[in-house]
Amino acid sequence: MDSKYDIKVQLVGNDGNAVAIMGRVGRALREANVKDEEIKLFYQEAMSGDYDNVIRTAMKWVVVS
């Protein structure tokens, strides 16, 4: 699966709750100077479903390891 941005975010070995995952991805997007509007879209998409949706959304937006 290709991600929207070539930004690497390590999820394995870190806190796996949904809020922590969204925070880690959001922080990585901000550090890569992604526009605030795009980051808001990430959060909206991630919060639009269950835990599995958060993981799928993270993988859609960034390179997850």
N, CA, C and O atoms as CSV, one atom per row, in Angstrom:
chain,resi,resn,atom,element,x,y,z
A,1,MET,N,N,0.840,-1.181,0.000
A,1,MET,CA,C,0.000,0.000,0.000
A,1,MET,C,C,0.881,1.239,0.000
A,1,MET,O,O,1.744,1.384,0.866
A,2,ASP,N,N,0.679,2.120,-0.942
A,2,ASP,CA,C,1.433,3.367,-0.996
A,2,ASP,C,C,0.783,4.386,-0.085
A,2,ASP,O,O,-0.441,4.508,-0.042
A,3,SER,N,N,1.608,5.114,0.642
A,3,SER,CA,C,1.085,6.144,1.527
A,3,SER,C,C,1.066,7.486,0.803
A,3,SER,O,O,1.790,7.701,-0.168
A,4,LYS,N,N,0.224,8.374,1.298
A,4,LYS,CA,C,0.073,9.697,0.710
A,4,LYS,C,C,1.373,10.495,0.818
A,4,LYS,O,O,1.748,11.212,-0.110
A,5,TYR,N,N,2.049,10.364,1.946
A,5,TYR,CA,C,3.301,11.074,2.182
A,5,TYR,C,C,4.408,10.083,2.494
A,5,TYR,O,O,4.171,9.056,3.130
A,6,ASP,N,N,5.619,10.391,2.044
A,6,ASP,CA,C,6.770,9.540,2.320
A,6,ASP,C,C,7.391,9.965,3.652
A,6,ASP,O,O,8.544,10.390,3.723
A,7,ILE,N,N,6.582,9.833,4.695
A,7,ILE,CA,C,6.991,10.184,6.048
A,7,ILE,C,C,6.955,8.894,6.858
A,7,ILE,O,O,5.936,8.204,6.894
A,8,LYS,N,N,8.058,8.575,7.499
A,8,LYS,CA,C,8.130,7.322,8.260
A,8,LYS,C,C,7.718,7.545,9.710
A,8,LYS,O,O,8.210,8.459,10.372
A,9,VAL,N,N,6.800,6.693,10.200
A,9,VAL,CA,C,6.334,6.761,11.583
A,9,VAL,C,C,6.400,5.360,12.169
A,9,VAL,O,O,5.799,4.428,11.636
A,10,GLN,N,N,7.131,5.216,13.269
A,10,GLN,CA,C,7.237,3.911,13.919
A,10,GLN,C,C,6.096,3.740,14.912
A,10,GLN,O,O,5.968,4.507,15.866
A,11,LEU,N,N,5.277,2.732,14.679
A,11,LEU,CA,C,4.189,2.414,15.594
A,11,LEU,C,C,4.514,1.185,16.425
A,11,LEU,O,O,4.083,1.075,17.573
A,12,VAL,N,N,5.274,0.258,15.847
A,12,VAL,CA,C,5.630,-0.966,16.552
A,12,VAL,C,C,6.529,-0.620,17.737
A,12,VAL,O,O,7.511,0.109,17.598
A,13,GLY,N,N,6.176,-1.153,18.894
A,13,GLY,CA,C,6.972,-0.924,20.088
A,13,GLY,C,C,6.597,0.339,20.839
A,13,GLY,O,O,7.223,0.660,21.849
A,14,ASN,N,N,5.594,1.060,20.371
A,14,ASN,CA,C,5.120,2.260,21.046
A,14,ASN,C,C,3.707,2.036,21.544
A,14,ASN,O,O,3.095,1.009,21.252
A,15,ASP,N,N,3.192,2.989,22.293
A,15,ASP,CA,C,1.821,2.920,22.798
A,15,ASP,C,C,0.875,2.718,21.626
A,15,ASP,O,O,0.906,3.477,20.657
A,16,GLY,N,N,0.042,1.705,21.713
A,16,GLY,CA,C,-0.808,1.341,20.594
A,16,GLY,C,C,-2.231,1.837,20.676
A,16,GLY,O,O,-3.066,1.437,19.865
A,17,ASN,N,N,-2.540,2.718,21.654
A,17,ASN,CA,C,-3.927,3.183,21.690
A,17,ASN,C,C,-4.171,4.181,20.565
A,17,ASN,O,O,-3.239,4.818,20.073
A,18,ALA,N,N,-5.406,4.309,20.172
A,18,ALA,CA,C,-5.773,5.093,18.993
A,18,ALA,C,C,-5.340,6.553,19.107
A,18,ALA,O,O,-4.847,7.131,18.138
A,19,VAL,N,N,-5.519,7.143,20.266
A,19,VAL,CA,C,-5.158,8.551,20.444
A,19,VAL,C,C,-3.646,8.736,20.292
A,19,VAL,O,O,-3.200,9.701,19.672
A,20,ALA,N,N,-2.866,7.826,20.847
A,20,ALA,CA,C,-1.409,7.912,20.730
A,20,ALA,C,C,-0.972,7.763,19.279
A,20,ALA,O,O,-0.068,8.466,18.828
A,21,ILE,N,N,-1.601,6.863,18.553
A,21,ILE,CA,C,-1.263,6.655,17.141
A,21,ILE,C,C,-1.578,7.913,16.335
A,21,ILE,O,O,-0.750,8.380,15.553
A,22,MET,N,N,-2.775,8.456,16.530
A,22,MET,CA,C,-3.142,9.674,15.803
A,22,MET,C,C,-2.199,10.817,16.156
A,22,MET,O,O,-1.814,11.593,15.281
A,23,GLY,N,N,-1.828,10.927,17.414
A,23,GLY,CA,C,-0.904,11.975,17.824
A,23,GLY,C,C,0.460,11.831,17.187
A,23,GLY,O,O,1.055,12.813,16.744
A,24,ARG,N,N,0.954,10.602,17.143
A,24,ARG,CA,C,2.269,10.354,16.548
A,24,ARG,C,C,2.261,10.698,15.058
A,24,ARG,O,O,3.192,11.329,14.555
A,25,VAL,N,N,1.208,10.280,14.359
A,25,VAL,CA,C,1.115,10.575,12.919
A,25,VAL,C,C,0.928,12.076,12.699
A,25,VAL,O,O,1.576,12.661,11.832
A,26,GLY,N,N,0.048,12.698,13.480
A,26,GLY,CA,C,-0.176,14.140,13.344
A,26,GLY,C,C,1.093,14.938,13.571
A,26,GLY,O,O,1.374,15.892,12.845
A,27,ARG,N,N,1.862,14.547,14.582
A,27,ARG,CA,C,3.133,15.219,14.880
A,27,ARG,C,C,4.110,15.064,13.713
A,27,ARG,O,O,4.783,16.022,13.332
A,28,ALA,N,N,4.186,13.864,13.152
A,28,ALA,CA,C,5.083,13.624,12.017
A,28,ALA,C,C,4.670,14.467,10.814
A,28,ALA,O,O,5.524,15.001,10.107
A,29,LEU,N,N,3.375,14.585,10.584
A,29,LEU,CA,C,2.892,15.415,9.475
A,29,LEU,C,C,3.262,16.882,9.697
A,29,LEU,O,O,3.708,17.556,8.769
A,30,ARG,N,N,3.077,17.379,10.926
A,30,ARG,CA,C,3.440,18.772,11.238
A,30,ARG,C,C,4.938,18.997,11.055
A,30,ARG,O,O,5.353,20.006,10.485
A,31,GLU,N,N,5.749,18.053,11.542
A,31,GLU,CA,C,7.208,18.192,11.427
A,31,GLU,C,C,7.658,18.177,9.970
A,31,GLU,O,O,8.715,18.715,9.642
A,32,ALA,N,N,6.868,17.570,9.102
A,32,ALA,CA,C,7.188,17.530,7.672
A,32,ALA,C,C,6.556,18.713,6.928
A,32,ALA,O,O,6.557,18.757,5.698
A,33,ASN,N,N,6.019,19.669,7.693
A,33,ASN,CA,C,5.431,20.885,7.128
A,33,ASN,C,C,4.223,20.636,6.230
A,33,ASN,O,O,4.000,21.358,5.257
A,34,VAL,N,N,3.447,19.608,6.567
A,34,VAL,CA,C,2.190,19.366,5.862
A,34,VAL,C,C,1.210,20.446,6.322
A,34,VAL,O,O,1.182,20.808,7.498
A,35,LYS,N,N,0.415,20.950,5.394
A,35,LYS,CA,C,-0.529,22.027,5.700
A,35,LYS,C,C,-1.544,21.586,6.756
A,35,LYS,O,O,-1.960,20.429,6.807
A,36,ASP,N,N,-1.924,22.546,7.591
A,36,ASP,CA,C,-2.892,22.275,8.662
A,36,ASP,C,C,-4.191,21.675,8.136
A,36,ASP,O,O,-4.777,20.805,8.780
A,37,GLU,N,N,-4.641,22.130,6.975
A,37,GLU,CA,C,-5.890,21.612,6.398
A,37,GLU,C,C,-5.768,20.112,6.117
A,37,GLU,O,O,-6.710,19.353,6.342
A,38,GLU,N,N,-4.612,19.699,5.629
A,38,GLU,CA,C,-4.373,18.283,5.349
A,38,GLU,C,C,-4.346,17.477,6.644
A,38,GLU,O,O,-4.901,16.381,6.713
A,39,ILE,N,N,-3.701,18.022,7.660
A,39,ILE,CA,C,-3.623,17.328,8.947
A,39,ILE,C,C,-5.017,17.167,9.544
A,39,ILE,O,O,-5.332,16.125,10.119
A,40,LYS,N,N,-5.844,18.190,9.410
A,40,LYS,CA,C,-7.234,18.097,9.883
A,40,LYS,C,C,-7.971,16.987,9.151
A,40,LYS,O,O,-8.756,16.254,9.754
A,41,LEU,N,N,-7.721,16.863,7.853
A,41,LEU,CA,C,-8.349,15.780,7.084
A,41,LEU,C,C,-7.903,14.413,7.596
A,41,LEU,O,O,-8.709,13.487,7.691
A,42,PHE,N,N,-6.619,14.290,7.925
A,42,PHE,CA,C,-6.134,13.030,8.494
A,42,PHE,C,C,-6.908,12.687,9.766
A,42,PHE,O,O,-7.409,11.572,9.910
A,43,TYR,N,N,-7.007,13.656,10.695
A,43,TYR,CA,C,-7.702,13.411,11.956
A,43,TYR,C,C,-9.173,13.058,11.726
A,43,TYR,O,O,-9.696,12.147,12.366
A,44,GLN,N,N,-9.838,13.768,10.824
A,44,GLN,CA,C,-11.242,13.482,10.539
A,44,GLN,C,C,-11.411,12.065,10.021
A,44,GLN,O,O,-12.307,11.337,10.448
A,45,GLU,N,N,-10.546,11.684,9.100
A,45,GLU,CA,C,-10.624,10.334,8.535
A,45,GLU,C,C,-10.321,9.278,9.596
A,45,GLU,O,O,-11.014,8.263,9.681
A,46,ALA,N,N,-9.289,9.515,10.400
A,46,ALA,CA,C,-8.898,8.545,11.422
A,46,ALA,C,C,-9.993,8.357,12.465
A,46,ALA,O,O,-10.192,7.250,12.966
A,47,MET,N,N,-10.703,9.434,12.793
A,47,MET,CA,C,-11.726,9.366,13.832
A,47,MET,C,C,-13.095,8.937,13.307
A,47,MET,O,O,-14.062,8.888,14.068
A,48,SER,N,N,-13.183,8.630,12.026
A,48,SER,CA,C,-14.480,8.309,11.432
A,48,SER,C,C,-14.863,6.838,11.574
A,48,SER,O,O,-15.853,6.398,10.990
A,49,GLY,N,N,-14.101,6.087,12.330
A,49,GLY,CA,C,-14.407,4.666,12.482
A,49,GLY,C,C,-13.808,4.101,13.753
A,49,GLY,O,O,-13.590,4.815,14.732
A,50,ASP,N,N,-13.550,2.812,13.718
A,50,ASP,CA,C,-13.036,2.108,14.888
A,50,ASP,C,C,-11.507,2.096,14.909
A,50,ASP,O,O,-10.860,2.763,14.102
A,51,TYR,N,N,-10.942,1.334,15.836
A,51,TYR,CA,C,-9.490,1.243,15.991
A,51,TYR,C,C,-8.813,0.792,14.693
A,51,TYR,O,O,-7.784,1.343,14.303
A,52,ASP,N,N,-9.390,-0.205,14.032
A,52,ASP,CA,C,-8.807,-0.683,12.776
A,52,ASP,C,C,-8.767,0.427,11.737
A,52,ASP,O,O,-7.835,0.495,10.936
A,53,ASN,N,N,-9.765,1.290,11.743
A,53,ASN,CA,C,-9.790,2.425,10.822
A,53,ASN,C,C,-8.631,3.377,11.113
A,53,ASN,O,O,-8.038,3.930,10.186
A,54,VAL,N,N,-8.304,3.572,12.385
A,54,VAL,CA,C,-7.176,4.430,12.742
A,54,VAL,C,C,-5.892,3.870,12.135
A,54,VAL,O,O,-5.098,4.612,11.558
A,55,ILE,N,N,-5.695,2.572,12.265
A,55,ILE,CA,C,-4.494,1.928,11.715
A,55,ILE,C,C,-4.468,2.045,10.191
A,55,ILE,O,O,-3.449,2.414,9.609
A,56,ARG,N,N,-5.592,1.728,9.553
A,56,ARG,CA,C,-5.663,1.826,8.080
A,56,ARG,C,C,-5.393,3.251,7.610
A,56,ARG,O,O,-4.679,3.465,6.630
A,57,THR,N,N,-5.963,4.215,8.309
A,57,THR,CA,C,-5.775,5.614,7.929
A,57,THR,C,C,-4.320,6.025,8.095
A,57,THR,O,O,-3.765,6.697,7.225
A,58,ALA,N,N,-3.698,5.633,9.195
A,58,ALA,CA,C,-2.282,5.943,9.399
A,58,ALA,C,C,-1.449,5.375,8.257
A,58,ALA,O,O,-0.571,6.053,7.723
A,59,MET,N,N,-1.730,4.125,7.884
A,59,MET,CA,C,-0.984,3.484,6.804
A,59,MET,C,C,-1.256,4.130,5.454
A,59,MET,O,O,-0.413,4.072,4.559
A,60,LYS,N,N,-2.406,4.736,5.301
A,60,LYS,CA,C,-2.761,5.417,4.070
A,60,LYS,C,C,-1.996,6.745,3.948
A,60,LYS,O,O,-1.635,7.163,2.848
A,61,TRP,N,N,-1.757,7.392,5.081
A,61,TRP,CA,C,-1.153,8.723,5.068
A,61,TRP,C,C,0.357,8.724,5.199
A,61,TRP,O,O,1.016,9.574,4.601
A,62,VAL,N,N,0.932,7.797,5.966
A,62,VAL,CA,C,2.380,7.775,6.196
A,62,VAL,C,C,2.908,6.350,6.047
A,62,VAL,O,O,2.133,5.399,5.945
A,63,VAL,N,N,4.218,6.215,6.036
A,63,VAL,CA,C,4.881,4.920,5.973
A,63,VAL,C,C,5.017,4.421,7.406
A,63,VAL,O,O,5.751,5.002,8.205
A,64,VAL,N,N,4.315,3.358,7.720
A,64,VAL,CA,C,4.267,2.837,9.078
A,64,VAL,C,C,5.223,1.662,9.238
A,64,VAL,O,O,5.291,0.771,8.391
A,65,SER,N,N,5.959,1.685,10.347
A,65,SER,CA,C,6.822,0.536,10.665
A,65,SER,C,C,6.589,0.123,12.098
A,65,SER,O,O,7.212,-0.825,12.576
